[in-house]
Amino acid sequence: MNAYNAISDDVKLGKNVKLSKFINLYGCTIGDNTKIGAFVEVQKNARIGKNCKISSHTFICEGVTIEDNVFIGHGVIFINDPYPRATNEKGELQTEADWKVMPILVKKGASIGSGATILCNVTIGENAIIGAGSLVTKDVPPNVIVAGNPARVIRRIDEKIET
């Protein structure tokens, strides 16, 4: 670990992983040939596959699985709790015992545009493209482009754009 990165001993890094400065990794797994940009945090129990690019200022929380060949744009946020609270019913700060991690799955070859927010209990299908700034609230089928707030299917990737 160098002075600019916080990488805990329980991180599993594949071969040829490229890490920028100012990152925070703990309890996660990162596959071969993946590149992690500056100011990225990857929390425990998150998994990133092979040949992925995770751009700067992205937050990948516990419960996120990113398969191989995925692109994540700048400033993408994953959210693993549908009803976040600071305190429990007793008024004490919440601990891990007070809530359940909800999963997110990003399938092989998907691309997520900069500034997108991905809510929990969502699967993003293979080769899907999420438009920049989108709010993904439900599953995204494979091979489609979605965009907006909430994200909606714009078209299939194999459809031609009329000019």
DSSP file (Angstrom, degrees, kcal/mol; ACC not computed):
  #  RESIDUE AA STRUCTURE BP1 BP2  ACC     N-H-->O    O-->H-N    N-H-->O    O-->H-N    TCO  KAPPA ALPHA  PHI   PSI    X-CA   Y-CA   Z-CA
    1    1 A M              0   0    0      0, 0.0     2,-0.2     0, 0.0     5,-0.1   0.000 360.0 360.0 360.0 137.4    0.0    0.0    0.0
    2    2 A N    >   -     0   0    0      1,-0.0     3,-1.1     0, 0.0     5,-0.1  -0.522 360.0 -94.8-103.0 177.5    1.3    3.5   -0.8
    3    3 A A  T 3  S+     0   0    0      1,-0.2    -1,-0.0    -2,-0.2    18,-0.0   0.669 121.5  50.6 -65.3 -17.1    0.6    6.8    0.9
    4    4 A Y  T 3  S+     0   0    0     18,-0.0    18,-1.0     1,-0.0     2,-0.4   0.561 104.5  60.0-100.3  -9.2   -2.2    7.6   -1.5
    5    5 A N    <   -     0   0    0     -3,-1.1     2,-0.6    17,-0.2    19,-0.2  -0.922  60.3-152.2-123.1 145.6   -4.2    4.4   -1.4
    6    6 A A  E     +a   24   0A   0     17,-2.8    19,-2.9    -2,-0.4     2,-0.5  -0.922  29.5 162.2-113.5 102.8   -6.1    2.6    1.4
    7    7 A I  E     -a   25   0A   0     -2,-0.6    19,-0.2    17,-0.2    -2,-0.1  -0.965  28.1-141.9-125.2 113.5   -6.1   -1.1    0.5
    8    8 A S    >   -     0   0    0     17,-2.4     3,-1.5    -2,-0.5    -2,-0.0  -0.281  23.8-111.5 -74.7 161.6   -6.8   -3.5    3.3
    9    9 A D  T 3  S+     0   0    0      1,-0.3    -1,-0.1    17,-0.0    17,-0.1   0.686 112.3  64.3 -65.3 -19.1   -5.1   -6.9    3.5
   10   10 A D  T 3  S+     0   0    0      2,-0.1     2,-0.3    19,-0.0    -1,-0.3   0.343  74.6 113.3 -91.1   8.4   -8.3   -8.8    2.7
   11   11 A V    <   -     0   0    0     -3,-1.5     2,-0.7    14,-0.2    18,-0.2  -0.635  58.1-147.6 -78.9 134.9   -8.6   -7.4   -0.8
   12   12 A K  E     -g   29   0B   0     16,-2.6    18,-3.0    -2,-0.3     2,-0.4  -0.913  17.1-171.7-106.8 110.5   -8.2  -10.0   -3.6
   13   13 A L  E     -g   30   0B   0     -2,-0.7    18,-0.2    16,-0.2    19,-0.1  -0.867  11.5-143.1-104.3 132.2   -6.6   -8.4   -6.6
   14   14 A G    >   -     0   0    0     16,-2.2     3,-0.8    -2,-0.4     2,-0.2  -0.039  43.3 -62.8 -75.2-172.9   -6.3  -10.3   -9.9
   15   15 A K  T 3  S+     0   0    0      1,-0.2    18,-2.9    18,-0.0    19,-0.3  -0.479 115.2   7.1 -75.4 144.4   -3.3  -10.2  -12.3
   16   16 A N  T 3  S+     0   0    0     16,-0.2     2,-0.3     1,-0.2    -1,-0.2   0.752  80.1 167.0  58.5  30.2   -2.4   -6.9  -14.0
   17   17 A V    <   -     0   0    0     -3,-0.8     2,-0.6    16,-0.2    18,-0.2  -0.600  26.2-145.7 -73.1 134.8   -5.0   -4.8  -12.0
   18   18 A K  E     -m   35   0C   0     16,-2.6    18,-3.0    -2,-0.3     2,-0.5  -0.921  15.7-170.3-108.3 121.1   -4.3   -1.1  -12.5
   19   19 A L  E     -m   36   0C   0     -2,-0.6    18,-0.2    16,-0.2    19,-0.1  -0.943   8.4-151.1-115.9 125.4   -5.0    1.1   -9.5
   20   20 A S        -     0   0    0     16,-2.2     3,-0.3    -2,-0.5     2,-0.1  -0.249  36.0 -85.1 -77.4 175.7   -4.9    4.9   -9.6
   21   21 A K  S    S+     0   0    0      1,-0.2    18,-0.8   -16,-0.1   -16,-0.2  -0.393 103.2  35.9 -78.7 162.0   -4.1    7.0   -6.5
   22   22 A F  S    S+     0   0    0    -18,-1.0    17,-1.2     1,-0.2     2,-0.3   0.910  81.0 140.7  64.0  49.1   -6.6    8.0   -3.8
   23   23 A I        -     0   0    0    -19,-0.3   -17,-2.8    -3,-0.3     2,-0.4  -0.831  41.2-149.1-117.4 160.1   -8.7    4.9   -3.8
   24   24 A N  E     +ab   6  41A   0     16,-2.5    18,-2.4    -2,-0.3     2,-0.4  -0.960  22.1 169.4-132.0 111.9  -10.2    3.0   -0.9
   25   25 A L  E     +ab   7  42A   0    -19,-2.9   -17,-2.4    -2,-0.4     2,-0.3  -0.985   1.9 162.1-125.5 130.4  -10.6   -0.8   -1.2
   26   26 A Y        -     0   0    0     16,-1.9     3,-0.1    -2,-0.4   -17,-0.0  -0.950  64.9 -10.8-151.3 133.6  -11.5   -3.2    1.6
   27   27 A G  S    S+     0   0    0     -2,-0.3    18,-2.8    17,-0.2     2,-0.2   0.683  99.1 121.1  61.6  22.3  -12.9   -6.8    1.7
   28   28 A C        -     0   0    0     16,-0.3   -16,-2.6    14,-0.2     2,-0.4  -0.608  57.2-130.5-113.5 171.7  -13.5   -6.8   -2.1
   29   29 A T  E     -gh  12  47B   0     17,-2.0    19,-2.8   -18,-0.2     2,-0.4  -0.989  17.6-171.7-124.8 132.3  -12.4   -8.9   -5.1
   30   30 A I  E     -gh  13  48B   0    -18,-3.0   -16,-2.2    -2,-0.4    19,-0.2  -0.991  18.8-133.6-128.6 126.2  -11.2   -7.3   -8.3
   31   31 A G    >   -     0   0    0     17,-1.8     3,-1.2    18,-0.7   -17,-0.2  -0.141  37.1 -65.9 -78.8 170.2  -10.5   -9.5  -11.4
   32   32 A D  T 3  S+     0   0    0      1,-0.2    19,-2.7    18,-0.1    20,-0.3  -0.113 112.8   8.2 -53.4 144.2   -7.6   -9.6  -13.8
   33   33 A N  T 3  S+     0   0    0    -18,-2.9     2,-0.3    17,-0.2    -1,-0.2   0.634  88.6 146.0  61.9  18.9   -6.8   -6.6  -16.1
   34   34 A T    <   -     0   0    0     -3,-1.2   -16,-2.6   -19,-0.3     2,-0.5  -0.645  38.1-146.6 -88.5 145.8   -9.3   -4.3  -14.4
   35   35 A K  E     -mn  18  53C   0     17,-2.6    19,-3.0    -2,-0.3     2,-0.5  -0.952   8.1-163.9-116.5 128.1   -8.6   -0.6  -14.1
   36   36 A I  E     -mn  19  54C   0    -18,-3.0   -16,-2.2    -2,-0.5    19,-0.2  -0.953  14.8-143.5-114.0 122.9   -9.7    1.4  -11.1
   37   37 A G    >   -     0   0    0     17,-3.0     3,-0.6    -2,-0.5   -17,-0.1  -0.140  33.4 -71.0 -78.9 175.8   -9.7    5.2  -11.4
   38   38 A A  T 3  S+     0   0    0      1,-0.2    19,-2.0    18,-0.1    20,-0.3  -0.271 111.6  20.3 -67.0 150.9   -8.9    7.8   -8.7
   39   39 A F  T 3  S+     0   0    0    -17,-1.2     2,-0.4   -18,-0.8    -1,-0.2   0.834  87.2 144.2  59.9  38.5  -11.2    8.5   -5.8
   40   40 A V    <   -     0   0    0     -3,-0.6   -16,-2.5   -18,-0.2     2,-0.4  -0.867  33.6-160.9-105.2 139.8  -13.0    5.2   -6.1
   41   41 A E  E     -bc  24  59A   0     17,-2.0    19,-2.9    -2,-0.4     2,-0.5  -0.987   6.7-175.4-118.7 132.8  -14.3    3.3   -3.1
   42   42 A V  E     -bc  25  60A   0    -18,-2.4   -16,-1.9    -2,-0.4    19,-0.2  -0.983  18.3-150.3-125.6 117.9  -15.1   -0.5   -3.3
   43   43 A Q    >   -     0   0    0     17,-2.7     3,-1.3    -2,-0.5    20,-0.1  -0.231  31.1 -68.5 -86.2 172.6  -16.6   -1.9   -0.1
   44   44 A K  T 3  S+     0   0    0      1,-0.2    19,-0.3   -16,-0.1   -16,-0.3  -0.178 115.8  20.7 -58.6 150.2  -16.4   -5.3    1.5
   45   45 A N  T 3  S+     0   0    0    -18,-2.8    18,-0.6     1,-0.3     2,-0.3   0.635  90.8 128.7  62.4  17.6  -18.2   -8.2   -0.3
   46   46 A A    <   -     0   0    0     -3,-1.3   -17,-2.0   -19,-0.2     2,-0.4  -0.800  43.5-156.6 -95.4 146.7  -18.3   -6.3   -3.6
   47   47 A R  E     -hi  29  65B   0     17,-2.4    19,-3.3    -2,-0.3     2,-0.4  -0.989  11.1-172.5-129.6 130.2  -17.0   -8.2   -6.6
   48   48 A I  E     -hi  30  66B   0    -19,-2.8   -17,-1.8    -2,-0.4    19,-0.2  -0.981  19.6-141.4-119.8 131.0  -15.6   -6.8   -9.8
   49   49 A G    >   -     0   0    0     17,-1.8   -18,-0.7    18,-0.5     3,-0.5   0.167  32.9 -62.3 -78.5-164.3  -14.8   -9.1  -12.7
   50   50 A K  T 3  S+     0   0    0      1,-0.2    19,-2.8   -20,-0.1    20,-0.3  -0.463 109.1  13.9 -82.2 152.0  -12.1   -9.2  -15.3
   51   51 A N  T 3  S+     0   0    0    -19,-2.7     2,-0.3    17,-0.2    -1,-0.2   0.825  87.7 146.1  56.7  39.3  -11.3   -6.5  -17.9
   52   52 A C    <   -     0   0    0     -3,-0.5   -17,-2.6   -20,-0.3     2,-0.5  -0.709  40.4-147.7-102.7 156.8  -13.5   -3.9  -16.3
   53   53 A K  E     -no  35  71C   0     17,-2.2    19,-2.9    -2,-0.3     2,-0.6  -0.980  10.3-171.8-125.0 119.1  -12.9   -0.1  -16.2
   54   54 A I  E     -no  36  72C   0    -19,-3.0   -17,-3.0    -2,-0.5    19,-0.2  -0.938  19.6-145.8-110.9 110.0  -14.2    1.7  -13.1
   55   55 A S    >   -     0   0    0     17,-2.7     3,-0.6    -2,-0.6    21,-0.2  -0.205  31.6 -70.1 -77.5 167.6  -13.8    5.5  -13.7
   56   56 A S  T 3  S+     0   0    0      1,-0.2    19,-2.5    18,-0.1    20,-0.3  -0.005 109.4  22.2 -58.1 156.3  -13.0    8.1  -11.0
   57   57 A H  T 3  S+     0   0    0    -19,-2.0     2,-0.3    17,-0.2    -1,-0.2   0.715  85.3 144.5  62.6  27.5  -15.3    9.2   -8.2
   58   58 A T    <   -     0   0    0     -3,-0.6   -17,-2.0   -20,-0.3     2,-0.5  -0.743  38.7-151.1 -98.6 145.2  -17.4    6.0   -8.3
   59   59 A F  E     -cd  41  77A   0     17,-2.5    19,-1.6    -2,-0.3     2,-0.6  -0.966  11.4-176.5-119.4 116.5  -18.8    4.3   -5.1
   60   60 A I  E     -c   42   0A   0    -19,-2.9   -17,-2.7    -2,-0.5   -14,-0.1  -0.931  17.4-162.0-115.4 107.1  -19.3    0.5   -5.2
   61   61 A C    >   -     0   0    0     -2,-0.6     3,-1.4   -19,-0.2    18,-0.1  -0.253  32.1 -68.8 -87.8 172.3  -21.0   -0.6   -2.0
   62   62 A E  T 3  S+     0   0    0      1,-0.2    40,-0.2   -16,-0.1   -17,-0.2  -0.279 117.6  35.2 -54.6 139.4  -21.3   -4.0   -0.3
   63   63 A G  T 3  S+     0   0    0    -18,-0.6    41,-2.0   -19,-0.3     2,-0.4   0.392  84.3 126.8  95.1  -2.8  -23.6   -6.4   -2.2
   64   64 A V  E <   - j   0 104B   0     -3,-1.4   -17,-2.4    39,-0.2     2,-0.5  -0.762  37.0-170.4 -92.2 131.8  -22.6   -5.2   -5.7
   65   65 A T  E     -ij  47 105B   0     39,-2.5    41,-3.0    -2,-0.4     2,-0.5  -0.989   0.8-172.3-119.6 123.6  -21.4   -7.8   -8.3
   66   66 A I  E     -ij  48 106B   0    -19,-3.3   -17,-1.8    -2,-0.5    41,-0.2  -0.969  14.0-149.6-115.8 118.2  -20.0   -6.5  -11.5
   67   67 A E    >   -     0   0    0     39,-3.0     3,-0.5    -2,-0.5   -18,-0.5  -0.034  38.0 -57.3 -77.6-173.3  -19.3   -9.2  -14.1
   68   68 A D  T 3  S+     0   0    0      1,-0.2    41,-2.1   -20,-0.1    42,-0.2  -0.191 112.2  17.9 -68.1 154.4  -16.5   -9.2  -16.7
   69   69 A N  T 3  S+     0   0    0    -19,-2.8     2,-0.4    39,-0.2    -1,-0.2   0.781  83.9 151.2  62.0  34.4  -16.0   -6.6  -19.4
   70   70 A V    <   -     0   0    0     -3,-0.5   -17,-2.2   -20,-0.3     2,-0.5  -0.785  35.0-150.4-100.9 139.8  -18.1   -3.9  -17.7
   71   71 A F  E     -op  53 111C   0     39,-2.1    41,-2.5    -2,-0.4     2,-0.5  -0.935   9.6-171.1-107.0 129.5  -17.5   -0.1  -18.1
   72   72 A I  E     -op  54 112C   0    -19,-2.9   -17,-2.7    -2,-0.5    41,-0.2  -0.984  17.2-142.4-120.0 119.3  -18.5    2.1  -15.2
   73   73 A G    >   -     0   0    0     39,-3.0     3,-0.8    -2,-0.5   -18,-0.2   0.026  37.6 -62.5 -71.4-178.3  -18.4    5.9  -15.9
   74   74 A H  T 3  S+     0   0    0      1,-0.2    41,-2.5   -20,-0.1    42,-0.2  -0.396 114.4   7.4 -68.0 138.9  -17.3    8.7  -13.6
   75   75 A G  T 3  S+     0   0    0    -19,-2.5     2,-0.3    39,-0.2    -1,-0.2   0.794  79.6 163.3  65.1  32.6  -19.2    9.4  -10.4
   76   76 A V    <   -     0   0    0     -3,-0.8   -17,-2.5   -20,-0.3     2,-0.4  -0.681  21.0-156.9 -83.6 137.4  -21.5    6.3  -10.6
   77   77 A I  E     -de  59 117A   0     39,-2.3    41,-2.9    -2,-0.3     2,-0.4  -0.962   7.3-161.6-120.0 130.2  -23.2    5.5   -7.2
   78   78 A F  E     - e   0 118A   0    -19,-1.6     2,-0.5    -2,-0.4    41,-0.2  -0.910   9.0-157.7-106.8 138.7  -24.6    2.1   -6.2
   79   79 A I        -     0   0    0     39,-2.6    -2,-0.0    -2,-0.4    41,-0.0  -0.973  14.1-179.1-123.2 122.5  -27.1    2.0   -3.3
   80   80 A N        +     0   0    0     -2,-0.5    22,-2.2    39,-0.1    -1,-0.1   0.270  65.1  65.8-105.7  11.0  -27.6   -1.1   -1.3
   81   81 A D        -     0   0    0     20,-0.2    -1,-0.1     1,-0.1    20,-0.1  -0.966  57.5-162.2-137.1 117.3  -30.3    0.0    1.2
   82   82 A P  S    S+     0   0    0      0, 0.0    -1,-0.1     0, 0.0    -2,-0.0   0.758  92.7  28.4 -72.6 -22.3  -33.9    0.9    0.0
   83   83 A Y  S    S-     0   0    0      2,-0.1     2,-0.1     0, 0.0     0, 0.0  -0.555  82.4-169.1-135.9  70.1  -34.7    2.8    3.3
   84   84 A P        +     0   0    0      0, 0.0     2,-0.3     0, 0.0    15,-0.0  -0.336   8.9 175.0 -67.7 140.8  -31.4    4.2    4.8
   85   85 A R        -     0   0    0      1,-0.1     9,-0.1    -2,-0.1    -2,-0.1  -0.979  33.0-142.9-140.1 150.9  -31.5    5.6    8.3
   86   86 A A  S    S+     0   0    0     -2,-0.3     8,-2.7     7,-0.1     2,-0.3   0.828  86.3  35.1 -80.5 -34.7  -28.8    6.9   10.6
   87   87 A T  B    S-T   93   0D   0      6,-0.3     6,-0.2     1,-0.1     2,-0.1  -0.812  74.7-126.5-123.7 160.2  -30.4    5.4   13.8
   88   88 A N    >   -     0   0    0      4,-2.8     3,-2.0    -2,-0.3    -1,-0.1  -0.217  50.6 -79.2 -89.3-173.5  -32.3    2.3   14.8
   89   89 A E  T 3  S+     0   0    0      1,-0.3    -1,-0.0     2,-0.1    -2,-0.0   0.734 131.1  56.7 -62.7 -22.6  -35.7    2.2   16.6
   90   90 A K  T 3  S-     0   0    0      2,-0.1    -1,-0.3     3,-0.0     3,-0.1   0.473 118.6-110.3 -85.9  -2.8  -33.9    2.9   19.9
   91   91 A G  S <  S+     0   0    0     -3,-2.0     2,-0.2     1,-0.3    -2,-0.1   0.556  77.4 129.8  85.0   7.5  -32.4    6.1   18.6
   92   92 A E  S    S-     0   0    0      1,-0.1    -4,-2.8     3,-0.0    -1,-0.3  -0.609  72.2 -85.9 -91.5 154.7  -28.9    4.6   18.5
   93   93 A L  B     -T   87   0D   0     -6,-0.2    -6,-0.3    -2,-0.2    -1,-0.1  -0.349  55.8-106.1 -56.2 136.1  -26.6    4.7   15.5
   94   94 A Q        -     0   0    0     -8,-2.7     2,-0.2    -9,-0.1    -1,-0.1  -0.281  35.4-165.6 -64.8 150.1  -27.4    1.8   13.2
   95   95 A T    >   -     0   0    0     -3,-0.1     3,-1.9    -8,-0.0     4,-0.3  -0.684  44.6 -86.6-120.1 179.6  -25.0   -1.1   13.1
   96   96 A E  G >  S+     0   0    0      1,-0.3     3,-0.9    -2,-0.2     5,-0.1   0.767 125.6  64.7 -60.0 -24.6  -24.8   -4.0   10.5
   97   97 A A  G 3  S+     0   0    0      1,-0.2    -1,-0.3     3,-0.1    -3,-0.0   0.660  92.8  63.5 -72.3 -15.4  -27.4   -5.8   12.7
   98   98 A D  G <  S+     0   0    0     -3,-1.9     2,-0.3     1,-0.0    -1,-0.2   0.488 108.7  24.4 -91.5  -3.6  -30.0   -3.1   12.0
   99   99 A W    <   -     0   0    0     -3,-0.9     2,-0.4    -4,-0.3   -18,-0.0  -0.978  69.4-122.1-155.5 165.5  -30.4   -3.6    8.2
  100  100 A K        -     0   0    0     -2,-0.3     2,-0.3   -20,-0.0    -3,-0.1  -0.938  27.6-119.6-116.9 133.2  -29.9   -6.1    5.4
  101  101 A V        -     0   0    0     -2,-0.4   -20,-0.2    -5,-0.1   -38,-0.1  -0.526  25.8-150.7 -68.0 130.8  -27.7   -5.6    2.3
  102  102 A M        -     0   0    0    -22,-2.2    -1,-0.0    -2,-0.3     0, 0.0  -0.910  20.6-120.9-106.0 132.0  -29.7   -5.7   -0.9
  103  103 A P        -     0   0    0      0, 0.0    18,-2.6     0, 0.0    19,-0.7  -0.216  20.4-165.2 -78.3 160.4  -27.8   -6.9   -4.0
  104  104 A I  E     -jk  64 122B   0    -41,-2.0   -39,-2.5    17,-0.2     2,-0.5  -0.987   7.5-163.3-137.5 134.6  -27.1   -5.3   -7.3
  105  105 A L  E     -jk  65 123B   0     17,-2.4    19,-3.0    -2,-0.3     2,-0.6  -0.983   7.1-168.8-124.7 125.5  -25.9   -7.3  -10.3
  106  106 A V  E     -jk  66 124B   0    -41,-3.0   -39,-3.0    -2,-0.5    19,-0.2  -0.955  24.8-141.6-111.0 113.5  -24.2   -5.8  -13.4
  107  107 A K    >   -     0   0    0     17,-2.9     3,-1.7    -2,-0.6    20,-0.2  -0.223  34.7 -63.5 -78.7 164.8  -24.0   -8.5  -16.1
  108  108 A K  T 3  S+     0   0    0      1,-0.2    19,-1.8    18,-0.1   -39,-0.2  -0.076 115.5   7.9 -47.9 132.3  -21.2   -9.1  -18.6
  109  109 A G  T 3  S+     0   0    0    -41,-2.1    -1,-0.2     1,-0.2   -39,-0.1   0.455  87.9 144.5  78.7   2.4  -20.4   -6.3  -21.1
  110  110 A A    <   -     0   0    0     -3,-1.7   -39,-2.1   -42,-0.2     2,-0.4  -0.314  35.6-150.9 -71.2 158.0  -22.8   -3.7  -19.6
  111  111 A S  E     -pq  71 129C   0     17,-2.6    19,-2.9   -41,-0.2     2,-0.5  -0.999   5.0-162.9-131.8 131.9  -21.8    0.0  -19.7
  112  112 A I  E     -pq  72 130C   0    -41,-2.5   -39,-3.0    -2,-0.4    19,-0.2  -0.965  20.2-132.0-118.7 119.8  -23.0    2.6  -17.1
  113  113 A G    >   -     0   0    0     17,-2.6     3,-1.5    -2,-0.5    20,-0.3  -0.199  37.1 -77.1 -70.3 158.8  -22.7    6.3  -18.0
  114  114 A S  T 3  S+     0   0    0      1,-0.2    19,-1.9    18,-0.1   -39,-0.2  -0.168 113.0  17.2 -54.8 141.9  -21.2    8.9  -15.8
  115  115 A G  T 3  S+     0   0    0    -41,-2.5    -1,-0.2     1,-0.2   -39,-0.1   0.523  86.7 145.6  75.4   6.6  -23.4   10.2  -12.9
  116  116 A A    <   -     0   0    0     -3,-1.5   -39,-2.3   -42,-0.2     2,-0.4  -0.439  38.0-148.1 -74.7 151.4  -25.8    7.3  -12.9
  117  117 A T  E     -ef  77 135A   0     17,-2.6    19,-2.8   -41,-0.2     2,-0.6  -0.989   7.2-160.3-120.2 129.6  -27.3    6.0   -9.7
  118  118 A I  E     -ef  78 136A   0    -41,-2.9   -39,-2.6    -2,-0.4    19,-0.1  -0.941  10.0-149.8-114.8 114.7  -28.2    2.4   -9.4
  119  119 A L        -     0   0    0     17,-2.5     3,-0.3    -2,-0.6   -39,-0.1  -0.326  29.6 -87.2 -79.4 166.0  -30.7    1.4   -6.7
  120  120 A C  S    S+     0   0    0      1,-0.2   -16,-0.2   -16,-0.1    -1,-0.1  -0.159 103.8  36.8 -72.3 165.4  -30.7   -2.0   -4.9
  121  121 A N  S    S+     0   0    0    -18,-2.6     2,-0.4     1,-0.2    18,-0.2   0.825  89.7 130.6  61.9  35.9  -32.4   -5.2   -6.0
  122  122 A V  E     -k  104   0B   0    -19,-0.7   -17,-2.4    -3,-0.3     2,-0.5  -0.934  44.1-160.6-121.5 141.3  -31.6   -4.4   -9.6
  123  123 A T  E     -k  105   0B   0     -2,-0.4    17,-2.7   -19,-0.2     2,-0.6  -0.991   8.7-154.2-116.8 128.8  -30.0   -6.5  -12.3
  124  124 A I  E     -kl 106 140B   0    -19,-3.0   -17,-2.9    -2,-0.5   -14,-0.1  -0.915  27.3-126.5-100.5 119.7  -28.5   -4.8  -15.3
  125  125 A G    >   -     0   0    0     15,-2.2     3,-1.8    -2,-0.6    18,-0.1  -0.051  35.2 -70.7 -68.4 164.6  -28.6   -7.2  -18.3
  126  126 A E  T 3  S-     0   0    0      1,-0.3    17,-2.5    16,-0.1   -17,-0.2  -0.252 115.4  -1.2 -55.7 135.6  -25.7   -8.2  -20.5
  127  127 A N  T 3  S+     0   0    0    -19,-1.8    -1,-0.3   -20,-0.2   -18,-0.1   0.527  92.8 150.4  61.7   9.5  -24.4   -5.5  -22.9
  128  128 A A    <   -     0   0    0     -3,-1.8   -17,-2.6   -20,-0.2     2,-0.5  -0.349  37.3-142.8 -67.8 153.5  -27.0   -3.0  -21.6
  129  129 A I  E     -qr 111 145C   0     15,-2.7    17,-2.7   -19,-0.2     2,-0.6  -0.986   6.4-157.6-121.9 126.5  -26.1    0.7  -21.7
  130  130 A I  E     -qr 112 146C   0    -19,-2.9   -17,-2.6    -2,-0.5    17,-0.2  -0.912  24.1-124.4-103.4 121.8  -27.2    3.0  -19.0
  131  131 A G    >   -     0   0    0     15,-3.1     3,-1.7    -2,-0.6    17,-0.1  -0.255  37.0 -86.0 -65.0 150.7  -27.3    6.7  -20.1
  132  132 A A  T 3  S+     0   0    0      1,-0.3    16,-0.3   -20,-0.1   -17,-0.2  -0.270 112.8  14.4 -55.5 137.7  -25.3    9.3  -18.2
  133  133 A G  T 3  S+     0   0    0    -19,-1.9    -1,-0.3   -20,-0.3   -18,-0.1   0.505  91.9 148.3  76.8   5.2  -27.2   10.7  -15.2
  134  134 A S    <   -     0   0    0     -3,-1.7   -17,-2.6   -20,-0.2     2,-0.6  -0.336  44.5-140.1 -74.5 154.0  -29.9    8.0  -15.2
  135  135 A L  E     -f  117   0A   0     13,-2.3    16,-2.9   -19,-0.2     2,-0.7  -0.953  16.3-156.6-112.7 108.6  -31.6    6.7  -12.1
  136  136 A V  E     +f  118   0A   0    -19,-2.8   -17,-2.5    -2,-0.6     3,-0.1  -0.778  26.3 159.3 -92.6 113.6  -32.0    2.9  -12.4
  137  137 A T        +     0   0    0     -2,-0.7     2,-0.3    14,-0.2    -1,-0.2   0.522  61.6  26.7-111.1 -11.4  -34.9    1.7  -10.2
  138  138 A K  S    S-     0   0    0     13,-0.1   -16,-0.1     1,-0.1    -1,-0.1  -0.924  99.1 -60.3-146.7 170.1  -35.7   -1.6  -11.8
  139  139 A D        -     0   0    0     -2,-0.3   -15,-0.2   -18,-0.2    -2,-0.1  -0.142  43.9-143.3 -54.6 145.0  -34.1   -4.4  -13.8
  140  140 A V  B     -l  124   0B   0    -17,-2.7   -15,-2.2    -4,-0.1   -12,-0.1  -0.959  17.7-127.4-111.6 124.4  -32.7   -3.5  -17.2
  141  141 A P    >   -     0   0    0      0, 0.0     3,-0.7     0, 0.0   -16,-0.2  -0.203  35.2 -90.4 -64.5 161.6  -33.0   -6.1  -19.9
  142  142 A P  T 3  S+     0   0    0      0, 0.0   -15,-0.2     0, 0.0   -16,-0.1  -0.381 103.9  17.3 -68.7 152.7  -30.0   -7.3  -21.9
  143  143 A N  T 3  S+     0   0    0    -17,-2.5    14,-2.5     1,-0.2    15,-0.4   0.796  97.9 115.4  59.6  35.9  -29.0   -5.4  -25.1
  144  144 A V  E <   - S   0 156C   0     -3,-0.7   -15,-2.7    12,-0.3     2,-0.5  -0.895  60.5-130.3-127.8 162.6  -31.0   -2.3  -24.5
  145  145 A I  E     -rS 129 155C   0     10,-2.9     9,-3.6    -2,-0.3    10,-1.2  -0.963  28.2-176.3-108.9 127.2  -30.2    1.4  -23.9
  146  146 A V  E     +rS 130 153C   0    -17,-2.7   -15,-3.1    -2,-0.5     2,-0.3  -0.908   7.6 162.7-120.5 153.0  -32.0    3.0  -21.0
  147  147 A A  E   > + S   0 152C   0      5,-1.8     5,-2.2    -2,-0.3     2,-0.2  -0.981  27.1  49.4-160.1 158.5  -31.9    6.6  -19.8
  148  148 A G  E   5S- S   0 151C   0     -2,-0.3   -13,-2.3   -16,-0.3     3,-0.3  -0.464  83.7 -42.0 109.8-176.0  -33.7    9.1  -17.7
  149  149 A N  T   5S+     0   0    0      1,-0.5     2,-0.1   -15,-0.2   -13,-0.1  -0.888 140.7  18.8-135.2  99.9  -35.2    9.5  -14.2
  150  150 A P  T   5S-     0   0    0      0, 0.0    -1,-0.5     0, 0.0   -14,-0.2   0.594 115.3-115.4 -74.5 160.3  -36.4    6.8  -13.7
  151  151 A A  E   5 -S  148   0C   0    -16,-2.9     2,-0.3    -3,-0.3    -3,-0.2  -0.387  38.1-175.6 -64.9 134.9  -34.5    5.0  -16.4
  152  152 A R  E   < -S  147   0C   0     -5,-2.2    -5,-1.8    -2,-0.1     2,-0.3  -0.932  35.8 -90.6-129.7 154.1  -36.6    3.7  -19.3
  153  153 A V  E     +S  146   0C   0     -2,-0.3    -7,-0.3    -7,-0.2     3,-0.1  -0.486  36.9 179.7 -66.3 126.4  -35.8    1.7  -22.4
  154  154 A I  E     -     0   0C   0     -9,-3.6     2,-0.3     1,-0.4    -1,-0.2   0.838  61.9 -44.1 -91.2 -46.8  -34.9    4.0  -25.3
  155  155 A R  E     -S  145   0C   0    -10,-1.2   -10,-2.9     4,-0.0    -1,-0.4  -0.972  61.2 -83.4-171.6 167.4  -34.2    1.2  -27.8
  156  156 A R  E >   -S  144   0C   0     -2,-0.3     3,-1.1   -12,-0.2   -12,-0.3  -0.555  40.2-122.8 -76.3 150.8  -32.6   -2.1  -28.4
  157  157 A I  T 3  S+     0   0    0    -14,-2.5   -13,-0.1     1,-0.2    -1,-0.1   0.843 110.3  54.9 -65.4 -33.8  -28.9   -1.9  -29.2
  158  158 A D  T 3  S+     0   0    0    -15,-0.4     2,-0.3     2,-0.1    -1,-0.2   0.537  86.1 101.2 -81.2  -4.8  -29.4   -3.7  -32.5
  159  159 A E  S <  S-     0   0    0     -3,-1.1     2,-0.2     1,-0.1    -4,-0.0  -0.584  75.5-122.4 -78.2 141.3  -32.0   -1.3  -33.7
  160  160 A K        -     0   0    0     -2,-0.3     2,-0.5     1,-0.0    -4,-0.1  -0.582  20.2-121.1 -82.4 145.3  -30.9    1.3  -36.2
  161  161 A I        -     0   0    0     -2,-0.2     2,-0.3     1,-0.0    -1,-0.0  -0.733  26.6-124.2 -85.3 129.7  -31.3    5.0  -35.4
  162  162 A E              0   0    0     -2,-0.5    -1,-0.0     1,-0.1     0, 0.0  -0.555 360.0 360.0 -74.6 136.0  -33.4    6.8  -38.0
  163  163 A T              0   0    0     -2,-0.3    -1,-0.1     0, 0.0    -2,-0.0   0.390 360.0 360.0-116.4 360.0  -31.6    9.8  -39.5
